[in-house]
Amino acid sequence: MPDAPYDGPVPRHVAIIMDGNGRWARNRGLPRTAGHEAGAESVREVVRACGELGVDVLTLYSFSTENWSRPEDEVNALMGLLERYLRDETSDLLHNNVRLRGIGELDQLPEHVRTLLAAGEMVTRDNTGMELLLALSYGGRAELVRAIRELATEARDGTLDVDAIDEGLVASRLYTAGLPDPDLLIRTSGDLRVSNFLLWQIAYAELYVTPVPWPEFRRPHLLEAFEAYAARERRFGHTGDQVKDPA
């Protein structure tokens, strides 16, 4: 496993599916909530590492639309952890020049969580370093439906020519509008699926799956993912010589 410092190419946008908290806890005879608690430390270390390494955007799949169907006590515990993270880490984000933003159906979050998130966004809005996106009550299909409805409404009202709709216009209606698409999608704990995460944006992302559960994922594991990314030849659907990211 590579050691710091890392001097290879750094992805501009890293997206992470933070999986394995429950299994990590179960394998230790602990409640699932203990896995989420342990995973919070991984969030802290990975956010700091990505900022130090020069990542422009880090998107963490923090809570999906499907997660609302989990047992009430687990959902409450997750919301409590999120509240604690926003309360305790905002000053660190500010100090480290990280800009915080939430994406997803944020109106579904408890009011106290929305308040803390809005405060964190406000406090860090002038930071010029890495942008940290927390995907909360987020679903890739729901995001696309939202974008399609917005475009359809404009077309119905006569403010948009249907023939003007192209990939760029669709992208401009997504939560990630104005940001580069993910270069690298990391999934922890070994499952080989994307779980309704950034479905449009990861069209040409490099996928990296590690068996390491999220509570154990630390800077060396992140560097290992970056090493794997550096070894890939990115073609974006082309053949022949390596081409640059069209973005």
C-alpha positions in Angstrom: 0.0 0.0 0.0 1.5 3.4 -1.0 2.8 5.7 1.6 2.5 9.5 1.7 3.6 11.7 0.1 1.8 10.9 -3.1 3.2 12.5 -6.3 1.0 10.9 -9.0 -2.0 12.4 -10.8 -4.8 13.5 -8.6 -8.5 13.1 -9.7 -10.2 16.5 -9.9 -13.5 15.0 -8.6 -13.6 11.9 -6.3 -16.9 10.4 -5.4 -17.2 7.7 -2.6 -19.9 5.2 -1.8 -19.2 4.7 1.9 -20.3 1.1 2.4 -19.8 -1.6 5.0 -20.6 0.1 8.3 -23.3 -2.4 9.2 -21.3 -5.4 8.2 -18.2 -4.1 10.1 -20.3 -3.8 13.2 -22.0 -7.1 12.8 -18.7 -8.9 12.4 -17.7 -7.5 15.8 -21.0 -8.3 17.5 -21.9 -4.6 17.7 -25.1 -2.8 16.7 -25.1 -1.2 13.3 -25.0 2.3 14.9 -21.5 1.4 16.1 -20.4 1.0 12.5 -21.8 4.4 11.6 -20.0 5.9 14.6 -16.7 4.3 13.5 -17.2 5.4 9.9 -17.4 9.1 11.0 -13.7 9.0 11.7 -13.0 7.8 8.1 -15.0 10.8 6.8 -12.8 13.1 8.8 -9.5 11.6 7.6 -10.6 11.3 3.9 -11.9 14.8 3.8 -8.6 16.1 5.1 -6.5 13.9 2.9 -8.4 14.9 -0.3 -8.0 18.5 0.6 -4.3 18.2 1.2 -3.7 16.2 -2.0 -5.4 18.8 -4.2 -8.7 17.2 -5.0 -11.1 19.9 -6.3 -14.4 18.2 -5.4 -15.2 15.3 -3.0 -18.7 13.9 -3.0 -19.7 11.5 -0.2 -22.8 9.4 -0.5 -23.9 10.1 3.0 -27.6 9.2 3.0 -29.7 7.9 0.1 -33.4 8.2 -0.6 -33.6 4.5 0.0 -32.1 4.8 3.5 -35.3 6.4 4.8 -36.8 2.8 4.7 -34.3 1.6 7.3 -35.4 1.1 10.9 -36.4 4.3 12.7 -33.7 4.0 15.4 -31.0 3.6 12.7 -32.2 6.6 10.7 -32.3 8.7 13.9 -28.8 7.6 14.8 -27.6 8.5 11.3 -29.2 11.9 11.5 -27.6 12.4 15.0 -24.2 11.6 13.5 -24.8 14.0 10.7 -25.8 16.7 13.2 -22.7 16.1 15.2 -20.4 16.1 12.2 -21.8 19.5 11.0 -21.6 21.0 14.5 -18.0 19.7 15.2 -16.3 19.8 11.8 -17.5 23.1 10.3 -14.7 25.0 12.0 -12.2 22.5 10.7 -13.6 22.8 7.1 -13.4 26.6 7.4 -9.8 26.4 8.7 -8.8 24.1 5.9 -10.4 26.2 3.1 -13.0 23.6 2.3 -16.4 24.7 0.9 -19.4 22.6 2.1 -22.5 21.9 0.2 -25.4 19.5 0.6 -27.1 17.9 -2.5 -30.3 15.9 -2.6 -33.8 16.3 -1.4 -32.7 18.3 1.5 -36.2 19.3 2.5 -36.7 15.8 3.7 -34.0 16.2 6.4 -35.0 17.0 10.0 -35.2 20.8 10.5 -32.3 20.9 13.0 -30.0 19.1 10.5 -31.1 21.5 7.7 -30.3 24.4 9.9 -26.8 23.2 10.7 -26.2 22.3 7.1 -27.3 25.8 5.9 -25.0 27.3 8.6 -22.1 25.3 7.5 -22.7 26.2 3.9 -22.9 29.9 4.8 -19.8 29.9 6.9 -17.6 28.2 4.3 -19.1 29.7 1.1 -16.1 32.0 0.5 -13.5 29.2 0.9 -11.6 28.6 -2.3 -10.2 25.1 -1.7 -11.9 21.8 -2.1 -15.6 21.6 -2.5 -17.2 18.9 -0.2 -20.6 17.7 -1.4 -22.6 15.7 1.1 -25.2 13.7 -0.8 -28.1 13.6 1.6 -31.6 12.1 0.9 -30.0 11.7 -2.5 -31.0 9.4 -5.4 -29.6 9.5 -8.9 -32.9 8.7 -10.6 -34.7 11.3 -8.5 -32.1 13.9 -9.5 -32.7 13.1 -13.2 -36.5 13.2 -12.8 -36.1 16.6 -11.1 -34.0 17.9 -14.0 -36.4 16.5 -16.6 -39.4 18.1 -14.9 -37.6 21.5 -14.8 -36.8 21.3 -18.5 -40.4 20.1 -19.3 -41.9 23.0 -17.4 -39.8 25.5 -19.3 -40.7 23.9 -22.6 -44.4 24.0 -21.7 -44.2 27.6 -20.7 -42.5 28.5 -23.9 -39.2 29.6 -22.4 -37.2 26.7 -23.8 -37.0 25.3 -27.3 -37.1 21.5 -27.0 -34.5 21.3 -29.8 -32.1 23.2 -27.6 -32.0 20.4 -25.0 -28.6 18.7 -25.1 -26.3 17.0 -22.7 -24.9 20.3 -21.5 -28.4 21.7 -20.7 -29.4 18.6 -18.8 -26.1 18.8 -16.8 -26.9 22.4 -15.9 -30.0 21.3 -14.1 -28.3 18.7 -11.9 -27.1 19.3 -8.4 -23.6 19.2 -9.6 -24.0 21.9 -12.2 -20.8 23.8 -12.9 -18.6 21.1 -11.4 -16.5 18.6 -13.2 -17.9 15.1 -13.4 -16.3 12.5 -11.1 -13.0 11.1 -12.4 -12.9 8.4 -9.8 -15.7 6.5 -8.0 -14.6 4.6 -5.0 -16.8 2.0 -3.3 -15.8 0.4 -0.1 -16.7 -3.1 1.3 -16.6 -4.9 -2.0 -20.0 -4.7 -3.6 -20.0 -4.2 -7.3 -22.8 -1.8 -7.9 -23.3 2.0 -8.1 -26.5 2.1 -5.9 -28.3 5.0 -7.6 -25.4 7.4 -7.1 -24.6 10.2 -9.6 -25.9 8.1 -12.4 -25.5 10.8 -15.1 -22.2 12.2 -13.7 -20.3 8.9 -13.5 -20.7 8.0 -17.2 -16.9 8.0 -17.7 -15.7 7.7 -14.1 -13.0 5.2 -13.3 -14.5 2.7 -10.8 -12.4 1.4 -7.9 -13.9 -1.2 -5.5 -12.0 -2.2 -2.3 -13.0 -4.9 0.1 -12.0 -2.6 3.0 -15.2 -1.6 4.9 -15.7 2.1 5.3 -14.9 2.2 9.1 -11.4 1.0 8.3 -10.8 3.2 5.2 -8.0 5.6 5.8 -5.5 7.8 3.9 -3.3 4.8 2.8 -6.4 3.2 1.2 -7.3 6.4 -0.5 -3.7 6.6 -1.9 -4.1 3.0 -3.1 -7.2 4.1 -5.1 -5.3 7.0 -6.5 -2.4 4.7 -7.6 -5.0 2.5 -9.4 -6.5 5.5 -11.0 -3.1 6.7 -12.2 -2.5 3.4 -13.9 -5.7 3.6 -16.0 -5.9 4.8 -19.6 -8.9 7.1 -19.8 -10.4 7.1 -23.3 -13.9 8.5 -22.8 -15.4 6.2 -25.4 -12.6 6.7 -28.0 -10.2 4.2 -29.3 -6.5 4.6 -30.1 -4.3 6.9 -28.2 -5.2 8.2 -24.7 -7.4 11.3 -25.0 -7.9 14.1 -22.5 -11.1 14.6 -20.5 -13.5 16.4 -22.9 -14.5 18.6 -20.0 
